[in-house]
Amino acid sequence: MGATDQDTRTDELLMDAFRQGDTAAFELLVARHSRGLFNYLLRSVHNQARAEELLQEVLVRVIRSKDRYQRSAKFTTWVYTIARNISVDESRRARFRDHESLDAPRRGRPQEEGRTILAAMPADQVPTDEGADAPRLRARLSRAIDELPDDQREVFLMRQVAGLSFREIGEAVGAPENTVKSRMRYALEKLRNDLADLEQDYLPEGVDAVVPIGKGGLVHG
């Protein structure tokens, strides 16, 4: 059976089909997940061309590792673990080359301004009454996310950009679920503090008003 936009098979069944030679199943997996993977990588490396290259590397690793994939594992957890490892390797290579840290916010680069989480969000989630200030808000939020500690930013991006559950993130980063939840909570608290001056005029409900945390809502408990 070929993979189409109406294909109702789960990611895991598609991956199983791909292992058996169904290339159309792989094409559908790419269609389903390439945008999320690209956004995650872009947030990690801050360079569109490099993010595209890393995305291709992720897909190549999926192809090469397809026979090692276990159907009992959730595909999104597996593929984002690959993307995370590639992102970490890229960061280490950049530091070794003594280049600008990939974790540092890039200021004053108009060609990259707006390539943020908010840029990919539906328009109805950006404050419409202050539309003229949206680019400034995006830049502030982008810098605040970049300045999060590595472990907190990693969890935040996997939750916000990839939409992974806390359990899935824990499996991807090798940490207990409660630890992942704590990192997310600290990340949100830091973002609220860093953007506190915007709350009165732009974020009446706090940073969560413009940073939806994806499936499952905010961290509770």
C-alpha positions in Angstrom: 0.0 0.0 0.0 1.4 3.4 -0.9 1.6 6.2 1.5 -0.8 9.1 0.9 -2.0 12.2 2.8 -5.0 10.1 3.8 -2.9 7.3 5.1 -4.1 6.5 8.6 -1.2 4.2 9.6 0.7 5.2 12.7 4.3 6.4 12.5 5.4 3.1 13.9 3.5 1.1 11.3 5.0 3.3 8.6 8.5 2.7 9.8 7.8 -1.0 9.9 6.6 -0.8 6.3 9.7 1.2 5.3 11.9 -1.5 6.8 10.2 -3.9 4.5 10.9 -1.8 1.5 8.0 0.6 1.2 9.7 3.8 0.3 6.4 5.6 0.1 6.0 5.0 3.8 9.3 6.8 4.4 8.2 9.7 2.3 5.1 10.1 4.4 7.1 10.0 7.6 9.3 12.8 6.1 6.2 14.8 5.2 4.8 14.4 8.7 7.9 15.3 10.7 10.4 17.2 8.6 9.0 20.6 9.5 9.1 19.9 13.2 12.6 18.5 13.0 13.7 21.5 10.9 12.3 24.0 13.4 14.0 22.1 16.3 17.3 22.1 14.5 17.0 25.7 13.4 16.4 26.8 17.0 19.5 24.8 18.0 22.0 26.1 15.3 20.5 29.5 14.4 21.3 29.1 10.7 18.7 28.1 8.1 21.2 26.5 5.7 22.9 24.5 8.4 19.6 23.4 9.8 18.6 22.1 6.4 21.9 20.2 6.2 21.4 18.7 9.6 17.9 17.7 8.7 19.2 15.8 5.8 21.7 14.1 8.1 18.9 13.1 10.4 17.0 11.5 7.5 20.1 9.7 6.3 20.6 8.3 9.8 17.0 7.2 9.9 17.6 5.3 6.6 20.8 3.8 7.7 19.4 2.8 11.1 16.0 1.5 10.0 16.9 -2.1 10.6 17.8 -1.3 14.2 14.5 0.5 14.9 12.2 -1.4 17.3 8.5 -1.2 16.6 7.9 -1.0 20.4 9.6 2.4 20.5 7.7 5.5 19.6 9.0 6.9 16.3 8.9 10.5 17.4 11.0 9.7 20.4 13.5 7.7 18.3 13.9 10.3 15.6 14.2 13.3 18.0 16.8 11.4 19.9 18.7 11.2 16.6 18.1 15.0 16.0 19.3 15.8 19.5 22.5 13.8 19.2 23.3 15.5 15.9 22.6 18.9 17.4 24.9 18.2 20.3 27.6 17.0 18.0 27.2 20.1 15.9 27.6 22.3 19.0 30.7 20.5 20.1 32.2 20.8 16.6 31.5 24.5 16.6 33.2 25.0 20.0 36.2 23.0 18.9 36.6 25.2 15.9 36.4 28.2 18.3 33.5 29.6 16.4 30.7 31.7 18.0 28.8 29.4 20.4 25.7 28.0 18.9 24.0 28.6 22.2 24.7 32.3 22.1 21.9 34.6 20.9 22.6 36.3 17.6 21.8 39.9 17.8 21.8 42.5 15.1 21.3 40.1 12.2 18.3 41.2 10.2 18.4 38.2 7.9 17.8 35.9 10.9 15.3 38.1 12.8 11.9 36.5 13.1 13.1 33.0 12.6 11.8 32.0 16.0 9.2 29.8 17.6 6.7 32.7 17.4 7.4 33.0 13.6 6.0 29.5 13.1 3.0 30.0 15.4 -0.5 30.6 14.1 -1.3 34.3 13.8 -4.1 34.1 16.4 -1.5 33.3 19.0 0.5 36.5 18.5 -0.9 39.6 20.2 -2.9 41.3 17.4 -3.5 44.6 19.1 0.2 45.2 19.1 1.0 43.8 15.7 3.6 46.5 14.9 5.6 45.3 17.9 5.5 41.6 17.0 9.0 41.5 15.5 10.4 43.1 18.7 8.5 40.6 20.8 9.8 37.7 18.7 13.3 39.0 19.1 13.0 39.3 22.9 11.5 35.9 23.2 14.1 34.3 21.0 16.9 35.8 23.1 15.3 34.7 26.3 15.0 31.2 25.0 18.6 31.2 23.8 19.8 32.3 27.2 18.1 29.4 29.0 20.6 26.9 30.5 21.3 24.1 28.0 19.2 21.4 29.8 16.2 23.7 30.2 16.3 25.0 26.6 16.6 21.5 25.3 13.5 20.4 27.2 11.6 23.6 26.3 12.3 23.1 22.6 11.4 19.4 22.5 8.1 20.3 24.3 7.3 23.5 22.4 8.7 22.8 18.9 8.4 19.0 18.7 5.4 18.6 20.9 6.9 15.6 22.7 5.4 14.4 26.0 7.5 14.6 29.1 8.0 10.9 29.1 9.2 11.0 25.5 11.6 13.8 26.3 13.0 11.9 29.2 13.6 8.9 27.0 15.3 11.2 24.4 17.6 13.0 26.8 18.2 10.1 29.3 16.5 11.8 32.3 13.6 10.8 34.6 10.3 12.3 33.7 10.1 14.3 36.9 13.5 15.8 36.2 12.2 16.8 32.7 9.2 18.5 34.2 11.3 20.4 36.7 13.6 21.6 33.9 10.5 22.8 32.0 9.1 24.5 35.1 12.4 26.4 35.6 12.5 27.3 32.0 9.1 28.8 32.1 9.9 30.7 35.3 13.0 32.2 33.8 11.2 33.2 30.7 8.5 34.9 32.8 11.2 36.8 34.7 13.1 37.8 31.6 10.0 39.0 29.9 8.4 40.5 33.0 8.5 44.1 31.6 6.4 43.0 28.7 3.6 41.4 30.7 1.6 44.5 31.5 1.3 45.7 27.9 1.8 42.5 25.9 1.5 39.4 28.0 -1.5 39.9 30.3 -1.4 36.2 31.3 2.3 35.9 31.4 4.6 34.3 28.9 2.2 31.4 28.5 -0.1 33.7 26.6 2.3 33.7 23.7 4.3 30.5 24.3 1.8 27.6 24.3 3.4 24.6 25.7 1.9 22.2 23.2 0.2 18.9 24.0 -0.8 18.6 27.6 -0.7 22.3 28.5 1.5 23.7 31.2 3.4 21.9 33.9 1.4 21.1 36.9 2.3 19.7 40.3 
